[in-house]
Amino acid sequence: MSLAKSIMLAPSGGAVAAWASSGLTDSPGQSLLDQAMVSALYGSQSLTIGEAAAVAKRAVTVLDIRRTWLLLGDPATTLQ
């Protein structure tokens, strides 16, 4: 079982979602992707985590990063 799935299925109450890579990619691109995700989630617009993930993926040009980063969880979830 992956780490992302494990933290979501933790017996005492897991995470509502996980944003993780399923492959090996370079750190600078991952950092850009993560910064874009946080900015999208906590920016001026109210986005679902699925919309924020799409915005973050559009912020990077490296196809391997776009393809390997996955959102596990309900993409319609909003953070409050």
mmCIF file of the N, C-alpha and C atoms, coordinates in Angstrom:
data_MODEL
# 
_entry.id   MODEL 
# 
loop_
_atom_site.group_PDB 
_atom_site.id 
_atom_site.type_symbol 
_atom_site.label_atom_id 
_atom_site.label_alt_id 
_atom_site.label_comp_id 
_atom_site.label_asym_id 
_atom_site.label_entity_id 
_atom_site.label_seq_id 
_atom_site.pdbx_PDB_ins_code 
_atom_site.Cartn_x 
_atom_site.Cartn_y 
_atom_site.Cartn_z 
_atom_site.occupancy 
_atom_site.B_iso_or_equiv 
_atom_site.pdbx_formal_charge 
_atom_site.auth_seq_id 
_atom_site.auth_comp_id 
_atom_site.auth_asym_id 
_atom_site.auth_atom_id 
_atom_site.pdbx_PDB_model_num 
ATOM 1   N N  . MET A 1 1  ? 0.855   -1.176 0.000   1.00 0.00 ? 1  MET A N  1 
ATOM 2   C CA . MET A 1 1  ? 0.000   0.000  0.000   1.00 0.00 ? 1  MET A CA 1 
ATOM 3   C C  . MET A 1 1  ? 0.901   1.239  0.000   1.00 0.00 ? 1  MET A C  1 
ATOM 4   N N  . SER A 1 2  ? 0.523   2.249  -0.753  1.00 0.00 ? 2  SER A N  1 
ATOM 5   C CA . SER A 1 2  ? 1.322   3.474  -0.831  1.00 0.00 ? 2  SER A CA 1 
ATOM 6   C C  . SER A 1 2  ? 1.188   4.287  0.456   1.00 0.00 ? 2  SER A C  1 
ATOM 7   N N  . LEU A 1 3  ? 2.148   5.173  0.685   1.00 0.00 ? 3  LEU A N  1 
ATOM 8   C CA . LEU A 1 3  ? 2.108   6.043  1.857   1.00 0.00 ? 3  LEU A CA 1 
ATOM 9   C C  . LEU A 1 3  ? 0.864   6.928  1.808   1.00 0.00 ? 3  LEU A C  1 
ATOM 10  N N  . ALA A 1 4  ? 0.538   7.475  0.636   1.00 0.00 ? 4  ALA A N  1 
ATOM 11  C CA . ALA A 1 4  ? -0.631  8.341  0.499   1.00 0.00 ? 4  ALA A CA 1 
ATOM 12  C C  . ALA A 1 4  ? -1.916  7.602  0.882   1.00 0.00 ? 4  ALA A C  1 
ATOM 13  N N  . LYS A 1 5  ? -2.054  6.384  0.403   1.00 0.00 ? 5  LYS A N  1 
ATOM 14  C CA . LYS A 1 5  ? -3.246  5.600  0.732   1.00 0.00 ? 5  LYS A CA 1 
ATOM 15  C C  . LYS A 1 5  ? -3.257  5.249  2.215   1.00 0.00 ? 5  LYS A C  1 
ATOM 16  N N  . SER A 1 6  ? -2.099  4.946  2.767   1.00 0.00 ? 6  SER A N  1 
ATOM 17  C CA . SER A 1 6  ? -2.004  4.598  4.183   1.00 0.00 ? 6  SER A CA 1 
ATOM 18  C C  . SER A 1 6  ? -2.441  5.740  5.086   1.00 0.00 ? 6  SER A C  1 
ATOM 19  N N  . ILE A 1 7  ? -2.028  6.983  4.763   1.00 0.00 ? 7  ILE A N  1 
ATOM 20  C CA . ILE A 1 7  ? -2.430  8.094  5.627   1.00 0.00 ? 7  ILE A CA 1 
ATOM 21  C C  . ILE A 1 7  ? -3.912  8.409  5.497   1.00 0.00 ? 7  ILE A C  1 
ATOM 22  N N  . MET A 1 8  ? -4.500  8.062  4.366   1.00 0.00 ? 8  MET A N  1 
ATOM 23  C CA . MET A 1 8  ? -5.937  8.279  4.205   1.00 0.00 ? 8  MET A CA 1 
ATOM 24  C C  . MET A 1 8  ? -6.750  7.216  4.941   1.00 0.00 ? 8  MET A C  1 
ATOM 25  N N  . LEU A 1 9  ? -6.210  6.006  5.045   1.00 0.00 ? 9  LEU A N  1 
ATOM 26  C CA . LEU A 1 9  ? -6.943  4.903  5.662   1.00 0.00 ? 9  LEU A CA 1 
ATOM 27  C C  . LEU A 1 9  ? -6.504  4.620  7.098   1.00 0.00 ? 9  LEU A C  1 
ATOM 28  N N  . ALA A 1 10 ? -5.832  5.553  7.737   1.00 0.00 ? 10 ALA A N  1 
ATOM 29  C CA . ALA A 1 10 ? -5.369  5.351  9.110   1.00 0.00 ? 10 ALA A CA 1 
ATOM 30  C C  . ALA A 1 10 ? -6.548  4.994  10.005  1.00 0.00 ? 10 ALA A C  1 
ATOM 31  N N  . PRO A 1 11 ? -6.416  3.959  10.828  1.00 0.00 ? 11 PRO A N  1 
ATOM 32  C CA . PRO A 1 11 ? -7.535  3.467  11.631  1.00 0.00 ? 11 PRO A CA 1 
ATOM 33  C C  . PRO A 1 11 ? -8.126  4.488  12.609  1.00 0.00 ? 11 PRO A C  1 
ATOM 34  N N  . SER A 1 12 ? -7.326  5.402  13.112  1.00 0.00 ? 12 SER A N  1 
ATOM 35  C CA . SER A 1 12 ? -7.834  6.378  14.086  1.00 0.00 ? 12 SER A CA 1 
ATOM 36  C C  . SER A 1 12 ? -8.329  7.657  13.423  1.00 0.00 ? 12 SER A C  1 
ATOM 37  N N  . GLY A 1 13 ? -8.456  7.652  12.132  1.00 0.00 ? 13 GLY A N  1 
ATOM 38  C CA . GLY A 1 13 ? -8.917  8.822  11.385  1.00 0.00 ? 13 GLY A CA 1 
ATOM 39  C C  . GLY A 1 13 ? -7.803  9.323  10.496  1.00 0.00 ? 13 GLY A C  1 
ATOM 40  N N  . GLY A 1 14 ? -7.982  9.187  9.224   1.00 0.00 ? 14 GLY A N  1 
ATOM 41  C CA . GLY A 1 14 ? -6.926  9.541  8.288   1.00 0.00 ? 14 GLY A CA 1 
ATOM 42  C C  . GLY A 1 14 ? -7.144  10.882 7.629   1.00 0.00 ? 14 GLY A C  1 
ATOM 43  N N  . ALA A 1 15 ? -6.280  11.174 6.690   1.00 0.00 ? 15 ALA A N  1 
ATOM 44  C CA . ALA A 1 15 ? -6.351  12.427 5.932   1.00 0.00 ? 15 ALA A CA 1 
ATOM 45  C C  . ALA A 1 15 ? -7.550  12.391 4.982   1.00 0.00 ? 15 ALA A C  1 
ATOM 46  N N  . VAL A 1 16 ? -8.072  13.557 4.675   1.00 0.00 ? 16 VAL A N  1 
ATOM 47  C CA . VAL A 1 16 ? -9.202  13.644 3.760   1.00 0.00 ? 16 VAL A CA 1 
ATOM 48  C C  . VAL A 1 16 ? -8.744  13.465 2.313   1.00 0.00 ? 16 VAL A C  1 
ATOM 49  N N  . ALA A 1 17 ? -7.468  13.769 2.055   1.00 0.00 ? 17 ALA A N  1 
ATOM 50  C CA . ALA A 1 17 ? -6.905  13.629 0.713   1.00 0.00 ? 17 ALA A CA 1 
ATOM 51  C C  . ALA A 1 17 ? -5.388  13.580 0.808   1.00 0.00 ? 17 ALA A C  1 
ATOM 52  N N  . ALA A 1 18 ? -4.763  13.164 -0.273  1.00 0.00 ? 18 ALA A N  1 
ATOM 53  C CA . ALA A 1 18 ? -3.304  13.150 -0.348  1.00 0.00 ? 18 ALA A CA 1 
ATOM 54  C C  . ALA A 1 18 ? -2.876  13.619 -1.725  1.00 0.00 ? 18 ALA A C  1 
ATOM 55  N N  . TRP A 1 19 ? -1.831  14.407 -1.770  1.00 0.00 ? 19 TRP A N  1 
ATOM 56  C CA . TRP A 1 19 ? -1.241  14.947 -2.995  1.00 0.00 ? 19 TRP A CA 1 
ATOM 57  C C  . TRP A 1 19 ? 0.170   14.408 -3.029  1.00 0.00 ? 19 TRP A C  1 
ATOM 58  N N  . ALA A 1 20 ? 0.432   13.450 -3.898  1.00 0.00 ? 20 ALA A N  1 
ATOM 59  C CA . ALA A 1 20 ? 1.715   12.754 -3.857  1.00 0.00 ? 20 ALA A CA 1 
ATOM 60  C C  . ALA A 1 20 ? 2.155   12.316 -5.249  1.00 0.00 ? 20 ALA A C  1 
ATOM 61  N N  . SER A 1 21 ? 3.448   12.033 -5.347  1.00 0.00 ? 21 SER A N  1 
ATOM 62  C CA . SER A 1 21 ? 4.010   11.577 -6.608  1.00 0.00 ? 21 SER A CA 1 
ATOM 63  C C  . SER A 1 21 ? 4.023   10.056 -6.668  1.00 0.00 ? 21 SER A C  1 
ATOM 64  N N  . SER A 1 22 ? 3.770   9.537  -7.840  1.00 0.00 ? 22 SER A N  1 
ATOM 65  C CA . SER A 1 22 ? 3.831   8.089  -8.052  1.00 0.00 ? 22 SER A CA 1 
ATOM 66  C C  . SER A 1 22 ? 5.094   7.702  -8.809  1.00 0.00 ? 22 SER A C  1 
ATOM 67  N N  . GLY A 1 23 ? 6.017   8.643  -8.958  1.00 0.00 ? 23 GLY A N  1 
ATOM 68  C CA . GLY A 1 23 ? 7.250   8.379  -9.684  1.00 0.00 ? 23 GLY A CA 1 
ATOM 69  C C  . GLY A 1 23 ? 8.364   9.295  -9.233  1.00 0.00 ? 23 GLY A C  1 
ATOM 70  N N  . LEU A 1 24 ? 9.534   9.122  -9.817  1.00 0.00 ? 24 LEU A N  1 
ATOM 71  C CA . LEU A 1 24 ? 10.692  9.943  -9.483  1.00 0.00 ? 24 LEU A CA 1 
ATOM 72  C C  . LEU A 1 24 ? 10.822  11.082 -10.488 1.00 0.00 ? 24 LEU A C  1 
ATOM 73  N N  . THR A 1 25 ? 10.851  12.301 -9.966  1.00 0.00 ? 25 THR A N  1 
ATOM 74  C CA . THR A 1 25 ? 11.053  13.483 -10.800 1.00 0.00 ? 25 THR A CA 1 
ATOM 75  C C  . THR A 1 25 ? 11.994  14.435 -10.068 1.00 0.00 ? 25 THR A C  1 
ATOM 76  N N  . ASP A 1 26 ? 12.506  15.441 -10.766 1.00 0.00 ? 26 ASP A N  1 
ATOM 77  C CA . ASP A 1 26 ? 13.447  16.387 -10.179 1.00 0.00 ? 26 ASP A CA 1 
ATOM 78  C C  . ASP A 1 26 ? 12.782  17.301 -9.154  1.00 0.00 ? 26 ASP A C  1 
ATOM 79  N N  . SER A 1 27 ? 13.520  17.622 -8.106  1.00 0.00 ? 27 SER A N  1 
ATOM 80  C CA . SER A 1 27 ? 13.005  18.444 -7.001  1.00 0.00 ? 27 SER A CA 1 
ATOM 81  C C  . SER A 1 27 ? 12.559  19.851 -7.397  1.00 0.00 ? 27 SER A C  1 
ATOM 82  N N  . PRO A 1 28 ? 13.291  20.577 -8.234  1.00 0.00 ? 28 PRO A N  1 
ATOM 83  C CA . PRO A 1 28 ? 12.846  21.941 -8.545  1.00 0.00 ? 28 PRO A CA 1 
ATOM 84  C C  . PRO A 1 28 ? 11.435  21.996 -9.141  1.00 0.00 ? 28 PRO A C  1 
ATOM 85  N N  . GLY A 1 29 ? 11.124  21.085 -10.031 1.00 0.00 ? 29 GLY A N  1 
ATOM 86  C CA . GLY A 1 29 ? 9.778   21.051 -10.618 1.00 0.00 ? 29 GLY A CA 1 
ATOM 87  C C  . GLY A 1 29 ? 8.721   20.669 -9.608  1.00 0.00 ? 29 GLY A C  1 
ATOM 88  N N  . GLN A 1 30 ? 9.058   19.749 -8.709  1.00 0.00 ? 30 GLN A N  1 
ATOM 89  C CA . GLN A 1 30 ? 8.124   19.354 -7.651  1.00 0.00 ? 30 GLN A CA 1 
ATOM 90  C C  . GLN A 1 30 ? 7.844   20.532 -6.723  1.00 0.00 ? 30 GLN A C  1 
ATOM 91  N N  . SER A 1 31 ? 8.889   21.284 -6.423  1.00 0.00 ? 31 SER A N  1 
ATOM 92  C CA . SER A 1 31 ? 8.731   22.452 -5.557  1.00 0.00 ? 31 SER A CA 1 
ATOM 93  C C  . SER A 1 31 ? 7.798   23.479 -6.194  1.00 0.00 ? 31 SER A C  1 
ATOM 94  N N  . LEU A 1 32 ? 7.976   23.723 -7.477  1.00 0.00 ? 32 LEU A N  1 
ATOM 95  C CA . LEU A 1 32 ? 7.104   24.651 -8.201  1.00 0.00 ? 32 LEU A CA 1 
ATOM 96  C C  . LEU A 1 32 ? 5.661   24.162 -8.172  1.00 0.00 ? 32 LEU A C  1 
ATOM 97  N N  . LEU A 1 33 ? 5.471   22.872 -8.391  1.00 0.00 ? 33 LEU A N  1 
ATOM 98  C CA . LEU A 1 33 ? 4.135   22.282 -8.372  1.00 0.00 ? 33 LEU A CA 1 
ATOM 99  C C  . LEU A 1 33 ? 3.489   22.447 -6.998  1.00 0.00 ? 33 LEU A C  1 
ATOM 100 N N  . ASP A 1 34 ? 4.234   22.142 -5.947  1.00 0.00 ? 34 ASP A N  1 
ATOM 101 C CA . ASP A 1 34 ? 3.693   22.264 -4.595  1.00 0.00 ? 34 ASP A CA 1 
ATOM 102 C C  . ASP A 1 34 ? 3.354   23.710 -4.236  1.00 0.00 ? 34 ASP A C  1 
ATOM 103 N N  . GLN A 1 35 ? 4.219   24.636 -4.620  1.00 0.00 ? 35 GLN A N  1 
ATOM 104 C CA . GLN A 1 35 ? 3.945   26.048 -4.354  1.00 0.00 ? 35 GLN A CA 1 
ATOM 105 C C  . GLN A 1 35 ? 2.688   26.505 -5.094  1.00 0.00 ? 35 GLN A C  1 
ATOM 106 N N  . ALA A 1 36 ? 2.516   26.033 -6.310  1.00 0.00 ? 36 ALA A N  1 
ATOM 107 C CA . ALA A 1 36 ? 1.319   26.385 -7.083  1.00 0.00 ? 36 ALA A CA 1 
ATOM 108 C C  . ALA A 1 36 ? 0.071   25.785 -6.442  1.00 0.00 ? 36 ALA A C  1 
ATOM 109 N N  . MET A 1 37 ? 0.182   24.571 -5.901  1.00 0.00 ? 37 MET A N  1 
ATOM 110 C CA . MET A 1 37 ? -0.958  23.934 -5.234  1.00 0.00 ? 37 MET A CA 1 
ATOM 111 C C  . MET A 1 37 ? -1.365  24.724 -3.990  1.00 0.00 ? 37 MET A C  1 
ATOM 112 N N  . VAL A 1 38 ? -0.406  25.090 -3.170  1.00 0.00 ? 38 VAL A N  1 
ATOM 113 C CA . VAL A 1 38 ? -0.710  25.852 -1.952  1.00 0.00 ? 38 VAL A CA 1 
ATOM 114 C C  . VAL A 1 38 ? -1.306  27.213 -2.316  1.00 0.00 ? 38 VAL A C  1 
ATOM 115 N N  . SER A 1 39 ? -0.737  27.877 -3.313  1.00 0.00 ? 39 SER A N  1 
ATOM 116 C CA . SER A 1 39 ? -1.275  29.177 -3.742  1.00 0.00 ? 39 SER A CA 1 
ATOM 117 C C  . SER A 1 39 ? -2.706  29.048 -4.247  1.00 0.00 ? 39 SER A C  1 
ATOM 118 N N  . ALA A 1 40 ? -2.980  27.981 -4.989  1.00 0.00 ? 40 ALA A N  1 
ATOM 119 C CA . ALA A 1 40 ? -4.334  27.771 -5.518  1.00 0.00 ? 40 ALA A CA 1 
ATOM 120 C C  . ALA A 1 40 ? -5.317  27.461 -4.391  1.00 0.00 ? 40 ALA A C  1 
ATOM 121 N N  . LEU A 1 41 ? -4.885  26.677 -3.416  1.00 0.00 ? 41 LEU A N  1 
ATOM 122 C CA . LEU A 1 41 ? -5.781  26.309 -2.316  1.00 0.00 ? 41 LEU A CA 1 
ATOM 123 C C  . LEU A 1 41 ? -6.087  27.473 -1.384  1.00 0.00 ? 41 LEU A C  1 
ATOM 124 N N  . TYR A 1 42 ? -5.095  28.327 -1.155  1.00 0.00 ? 42 TYR A N  1 
ATOM 125 C CA . TYR A 1 42 ? -5.249  29.390 -0.163  1.00 0.00 ? 42 TYR A CA 1 
ATOM 126 C C  . TYR A 1 42 ? -5.228  30.777 -0.777  1.00 0.00 ? 42 TYR A C  1 
ATOM 127 N N  . GLY A 1 43 ? -5.456  30.862 -2.078  1.00 0.00 ? 43 GLY A N  1 
ATOM 128 C CA . GLY A 1 43 ? -5.480  32.150 -2.763  1.00 0.00 ? 43 GLY A CA 1 
ATOM 129 C C  . GLY A 1 43 ? -6.809  32.864 -2.586  1.00 0.00 ? 43 GLY A C  1 
ATOM 130 N N  . SER A 1 44 ? -7.008  33.880 -3.384  1.00 0.00 ? 44 SER A N  1 
ATOM 131 C CA . SER A 1 44 ? -8.215  34.703 -3.263  1.00 0.00 ? 44 SER A CA 1 
ATOM 132 C C  . SER A 1 44 ? -9.473  34.002 -3.766  1.00 0.00 ? 44 SER A C  1 
ATOM 133 N N  . GLN A 1 45 ? -9.320  33.034 -4.685  1.00 0.00 ? 45 GLN A N  1 
ATOM 134 C CA . GLN A 1 45 ? -10.471 32.290 -5.191  1.00 0.00 ? 45 GLN A CA 1 
ATOM 135 C C  . GLN A 1 45 ? -10.719 31.061 -4.328  1.00 0.00 ? 45 GLN A C  1 
ATOM 136 N N  . SER A 1 46 ? -11.963 30.691 -4.187  1.00 0.00 ? 46 SER A N  1 
ATOM 137 C CA . SER A 1 46 ? -12.309 29.476 -3.464  1.00 0.00 ? 46 SER A CA 1 
ATOM 138 C C  . SER A 1 46 ? -12.383 28.323 -4.466  1.00 0.00 ? 46 SER A C  1 
ATOM 139 N N  . LEU A 1 47 ? -11.377 27.446 -4.432  1.00 0.00 ? 47 LEU A N  1 
ATOM 140 C CA . LEU A 1 47 ? -11.310 26.326 -5.369  1.00 0.00 ? 47 LEU A CA 1 
ATOM 141 C C  . LEU A 1 47 ? -11.451 25.008 -4.623  1.00 0.00 ? 47 LEU A C  1 
ATOM 142 N N  . THR A 1 48 ? -11.957 24.001 -5.303  1.00 0.00 ? 48 THR A N  1 
ATOM 143 C CA . THR A 1 48 ? -11.940 22.652 -4.752  1.00 0.00 ? 48 THR A CA 1 
ATOM 144 C C  . THR A 1 48 ? -10.503 22.128 -4.844  1.00 0.00 ? 48 THR A C  1 
ATOM 145 N N  . ILE A 1 49 ? -10.210 21.043 -4.141  1.00 0.00 ? 49 ILE A N  1 
ATOM 146 C CA . ILE A 1 49 ? -8.843  20.518 -4.225  1.00 0.00 ? 49 ILE A CA 1 
ATOM 147 C C  . ILE A 1 49 ? -8.558  19.970 -5.624  1.00 0.00 ? 49 ILE A C  1 
ATOM 148 N N  . GLY A 1 50 ? -9.565  19.500 -6.313  1.00 0.00 ? 50 GLY A N  1 
ATOM 149 C CA . GLY A 1 50 ? -9.387  19.041 -7.693  1.00 0.00 ? 50 GLY A CA 1 
ATOM 150 C C  . GLY A 1 50 ? -9.055  20.188 -8.632  1.00 0.00 ? 50 GLY A C  1 
ATOM 151 N N  . GLU A 1 51 ? -9.755  21.307 -8.473  1.00 0.00 ? 51 GLU A N  1 
ATOM 152 C CA . GLU A 1 51 ? -9.463  22.490 -9.288  1.00 0.00 ? 51 GLU A CA 1 
ATOM 153 C C  . GLU A 1 51 ? -8.061  23.017 -8.982  1.00 0.00 ? 51 GLU A C  1 
ATOM 154 N N  . ALA A 1 52 ? -7.694  23.018 -7.710  1.00 0.00 ? 52 ALA A N  1 
ATOM 155 C CA . ALA A 1 52 ? -6.364  23.482 -7.313  1.00 0.00 ? 52 ALA A CA 1 
ATOM 156 C C  . ALA A 1 52 ? -5.280  22.577 -7.894  1.00 0.00 ? 52 ALA A C  1 
ATOM 157 N N  . ALA A 1 53 ? -5.518  21.278 -7.917  1.00 0.00 ? 53 ALA A N  1 
ATOM 158 C CA . ALA A 1 53 ? -4.554  20.342 -8.504  1.00 0.00 ? 53 ALA A CA 1 
ATOM 159 C C  . ALA A 1 53 ? -4.387  20.615 -9.995  1.00 0.00 ? 53 ALA A C  1 
ATOM 160 N N  . ALA A 1 54 ? -5.475  20.900 -10.688 1.00 0.00 ? 54 ALA A N  1 
ATOM 161 C CA . ALA A 1 54 ? -5.401  21.208 -12.121 1.00 0.00 ? 54 ALA A CA 1 
ATOM 162 C C  . ALA A 1 54 ? -4.625  22.499 -12.358 1.00 0.00 ? 54 ALA A C  1 
ATOM 163 N N  . VAL A 1 55 ? -4.857  23.504 -11.531 1.00 0.00 ? 55 VAL A N  1 
ATOM 164 C CA . VAL A 1 55 ? -4.121  24.769 -11.637 1.00 0.00 ? 55 VAL A CA 1 
ATOM 165 C C  . VAL A 1 55 ? -2.636  24.514 -11.406 1.00 0.00 ? 55 VAL A C  1 
ATOM 166 N N  . ALA A 1 56 ? -2.313  23.729 -10.388 1.00 0.00 ? 56 ALA A N  1 
ATOM 167 C CA . ALA A 1 56 ? -0.911  23.440 -10.064 1.00 0.00 ? 56 ALA A CA 1 
ATOM 168 C C  . ALA A 1 56 ? -0.221  22.699 -11.203 1.00 0.00 ? 56 ALA A C  1 
ATOM 169 N N  . LYS A 1 57 ? -0.894  21.741 -11.780 1.00 0.00 ? 57 LYS A N  1 
ATOM 170 C CA . LYS A 1 57 ? -0.287  20.986 -12.875 1.00 0.00 ? 57 LYS A CA 1 
ATOM 171 C C  . LYS A 1 57 ? -0.040  21.860 -14.101 1.00 0.00 ? 57 LYS A C  1 
ATOM 172 N N  . ARG A 1 58 ? -0.903  22.838 -14.328 1.00 0.00 ? 58 ARG A N  1 
ATOM 173 C CA . ARG A 1 58 ? -0.697  23.762 -15.452 1.00 0.00 ? 58 ARG A CA 1 
ATOM 174 C C  . ARG A 1 58 ? 0.482   24.702 -15.204 1.00 0.00 ? 58 ARG A C  1 
ATOM 175 N N  . ALA A 1 59 ? 0.907   24.837 -13.941 1.00 0.00 ? 59 ALA A N  1 
ATOM 176 C CA . ALA A 1 59 ? 2.006   25.743 -13.602 1.00 0.00 ? 59 ALA A CA 1 
ATOM 177 C C  . ALA A 1 59 ? 3.378   25.158 -13.932 1.00 0.00 ? 59 ALA A C  1 
ATOM 178 N N  . VAL A 1 60 ? 3.439   23.866 -14.190 1.00 0.00 ? 60 VAL A N  1 
ATOM 179 C CA . VAL A 1 60 ? 4.725   23.234 -14.522 1.00 0.00 ? 60 VAL A CA 1 
ATOM 180 C C  . VAL A 1 60 ? 4.710   22.765 -15.977 1.00 0.00 ? 60 VAL A C  1 
ATOM 181 N N  . THR A 1 61 ? 5.884   22.780 -16.577 1.00 0.00 ? 61 THR A N  1 
ATOM 182 C CA . THR A 1 61 ? 5.975   22.383 -17.985 1.00 0.00 ? 61 THR A CA 1 
ATOM 183 C C  . THR A 1 61 ? 6.555   20.984 -18.154 1.00 0.00 ? 61 THR A C  1 
ATOM 184 N N  . VAL A 1 62 ? 7.070   20.408 -17.091 1.00 0.00 ? 62 VAL A N  1 
ATOM 185 C CA . VAL A 1 62 ? 7.682   19.076 -17.170 1.00 0.00 ? 62 VAL A CA 1 
ATOM 186 C C  . VAL A 1 62 ? 6.567   18.022 -17.181 1.00 0.00 ? 62 VAL A C  1 
ATOM 187 N N  . LEU A 1 63 ? 6.433   17.310 -18.290 1.00 0.00 ? 63 LEU A N  1 
ATOM 188 C CA . LEU A 1 63 ? 5.339   16.340 -18.428 1.00 0.00 ? 63 LEU A CA 1 
ATOM 189 C C  . LEU A 1 63 ? 5.418   15.204 -17.413 1.00 0.00 ? 63 LEU A C  1 
ATOM 190 N N  . ASP A 1 64 ? 6.630   14.754 -17.061 1.00 0.00 ? 64 ASP A N  1 
ATOM 191 C CA . ASP A 1 64 ? 6.746   13.686 -16.069 1.00 0.00 ? 64 ASP A CA 1 
ATOM 192 C C  . ASP A 1 64 ? 6.150   14.094 -14.731 1.00 0.00 ? 64 ASP A C  1 
ATOM 193 N N  . ILE A 1 65 ? 6.317   15.344 -14.358 1.00 0.00 ? 65 ILE A N  1 
ATOM 194 C CA . ILE A 1 65 ? 5.735   15.822 -13.098 1.00 0.00 ? 65 ILE A CA 1 
ATOM 195 C C  . ILE A 1 65 ? 4.222   15.879 -13.220 1.00 0.00 ? 65 ILE A C  1 
ATOM 196 N N  . ARG A 1 66 ? 3.734   16.387 -14.307 1.00 0.00 ? 66 ARG A N  1 
ATOM 197 C CA . ARG A 1 66 ? 2.278   16.439 -14.503 1.00 0.00 ? 66 ARG A CA 1 
ATOM 198 C C  . ARG A 1 66 ? 1.648   15.048 -14.469 1.00 0.00 ? 66 ARG A C  1 
ATOM 199 N N  . ARG A 1 67 ? 2.340   14.082 -15.028 1.00 0.00 ? 67 ARG A N  1 
ATOM 200 C CA . ARG A 1 67 ? 1.786   12.725 -15.121 1.00 0.00 ? 67 ARG A CA 1 
ATOM 201 C C  . ARG A 1 67 ? 1.897   11.929 -13.830 1.00 0.00 ? 67 ARG A C  1 
ATOM 202 N N  . THR A 1 68 ? 2.916   12.191 -13.029 1.00 0.00 ? 68 THR A N  1 
ATOM 203 C CA . THR A 1 68 ? 3.151   11.339 -11.861 1.00 0.00 ? 68 THR A CA 1 
ATOM 204 C C  . THR A 1 68 ? 2.546   11.871 -10.571 1.00 0.00 ? 68 THR A C  1 
ATOM 205 N N  . TRP A 1 69 ? 2.213   13.146 -10.511 1.00 0.00 ? 69 TRP A N  1 
ATOM 206 C CA . TRP A 1 69 ? 1.602   13.672 -9.284  1.00 0.00 ? 69 TRP A CA 1 
ATOM 207 C C  . TRP A 1 69 ? 0.103   13.407 -9.315  1.00 0.00 ? 69 TRP A C  1 
ATOM 208 N N  . LEU A 1 70 ? -0.387  12.829 -8.237  1.00 0.00 ? 70 LEU A N  1 
ATOM 209 C CA . LEU A 1 70 ? -1.771  12.371 -8.156  1.00 0.00 ? 70 LEU A CA 1 
ATOM 210 C C  . LEU A 1 70 ? -2.475  12.945 -6.936  1.00 0.00 ? 70 LEU A C  1 
ATOM 211 N N  . LEU A 1 71 ? -3.743  13.189 -7.087  1.00 0.00 ? 71 LEU A N  1 
ATOM 212 C CA . LEU A 1 71 ? -4.595  13.588 -5.971  1.00 0.00 ? 71 LEU A CA 1 
ATOM 213 C C  . LEU A 1 71 ? -5.444  12.388 -5.601  1.00 0.00 ? 71 LEU A C  1 
ATOM 214 N N  . LEU A 1 72 ? -5.263  11.883 -4.399  1.00 0.00 ? 72 LEU A N  1 
ATOM 215 C CA . LEU A 1 72 ? -6.099  10.802 -3.897  1.00 0.00 ? 72 LEU A CA 1 
ATOM 216 C C  . LEU A 1 72 ? -7.135  11.425 -2.977  1.00 0.00 ? 72 LEU A C  1 
ATOM 217 N N  . GLY A 1 73 ? -8.386  11.175 -3.231  1.00 0.00 ? 73 GLY A N  1 
ATOM 218 C CA . GLY A 1 73 ? -9.459  11.765 -2.455  1.00 0.00 ? 73 GLY A CA 1 
ATOM 219 C C  . GLY A 1 73 ? -10.505 12.353 -3.386  1.00 0.00 ? 73 GLY A C  1 
ATOM 220 N N  . ASP A 1 74 ? -11.530 12.903 -2.807  1.00 0.00 ? 74 ASP A N  1 
ATOM 221 C CA . ASP A 1 74 ? -12.628 13.485 -3.570  1.00 0.00 ? 74 ASP A CA 1 
ATOM 222 C C  . ASP A 1 74 ? -12.207 14.851 -4.117  1.00 0.00 ? 74 ASP A C  1 
ATOM 223 N N  . PRO A 1 75 ? -12.100 15.009 -5.431  1.00 0.00 ? 75 PRO A N  1 
ATOM 224 C CA . PRO A 1 75 ? -11.659 16.276 -5.997  1.00 0.00 ? 75 PRO A CA 1 
ATOM 225 C C  . PRO A 1 75 ? -12.647 17.425 -5.764  1.00 0.00 ? 75 PRO A C  1 
ATOM 226 N N  . ALA A 1 76 ? -13.852 17.134 -5.352  1.00 0.00 ? 76 ALA A N  1 
ATOM 227 C CA . ALA A 1 76 ? -14.840 18.185 -5.089  1.00 0.00 ? 76 ALA A CA 1 
ATOM 228 C C  . ALA A 1 76 ? -14.735 18.740 -3.667  1.00 0.00 ? 76 ALA A C  1 
ATOM 229 N N  . THR A 1 77 ? -13.801 18.234 -2.873  1.00 0.00 ? 77 THR A N  1 
ATOM 230 C CA . THR A 1 77 ? -13.619 18.686 -1.501  1.00 0.00 ? 77 THR A CA 1 
ATOM 231 C C  . THR A 1 77 ? -13.114 20.122 -1.479  1.00 0.00 ? 77 THR A C  1 
ATOM 232 N N  . THR A 1 78 ? -13.648 20.918 -0.559  1.00 0.00 ? 78 THR A N  1 
ATOM 233 C CA . THR A 1 78 ? -13.166 22.272 -0.347  1.00 0.00 ? 78 THR A CA 1 
ATOM 234 C C  . THR A 1 78 ? -12.545 22.363 1.044   1.00 0.00 ? 78 THR A C  1 
ATOM 235 N N  . LEU A 1 79 ? -11.571 23.242 1.192   1.00 0.00 ? 79 LEU A N  1 
ATOM 236 C CA . LEU A 1 79 ? -10.946 23.479 2.495   1.00 0.00 ? 79 LEU A CA 1 
ATOM 237 C C  . LEU A 1 79 ? -11.566 24.702 3.108   1.00 0.00 ? 79 LEU A C  1 
ATOM 238 N N  . GLN A 1 80 ? -11.734 24.678 4.417   1.00 0.00 ? 80 GLN A N  1 
ATOM 239 C CA . GLN A 1 80 ? -12.352 25.821 5.090   1.00 0.00 ? 80 GLN A CA 1 
ATOM 240 C C  . GLN A 1 80 ? -11.444 26.375 6.131   1.00 0.00 ? 80 GLN A C  1 
# 
